[in-house]
Amino acid sequence: ALTEERRKDLVKMAKNAGEESKVGVRNSRHKALGHIKNAVKEGLAEDEGKRVENELQDLVNSYVEKIDKIVAKKEEEIMTV
């Protein structure tokens, strides 16, 4: 059986892992935005660049939401006695 303190430590670890995952997603977004901006400089239509940026942001938002749900579920599992 896990003690209350150990459960809280595990929850903290899960939250940290979730945060690291979100940072990874954001870093990937940042890198992709750089590629999009370069493509626009090299002749990609401005509105096409904006469309791709919006698609990218929607994708990032969905992954961040999934990460949050996974962490919340794991937290609930850990804290359930």
Number of C-alpha atoms within 10 A of each C-alpha: 6 11 10 12 9 13 18 15 13 17 20 13 14 18 19 13 14 20 16 12 16 20 13 12 17 17 12 13 17 12 11 15 17 12 13 19 15 13 15 16 12 9 8 13 12 14 10 13 19 14 12 15 17 12 12 15 15 12 14 17 15 12 16 19 13 14 18 17 13 15 20 16 11 16 19 12 12 18 15 8 10
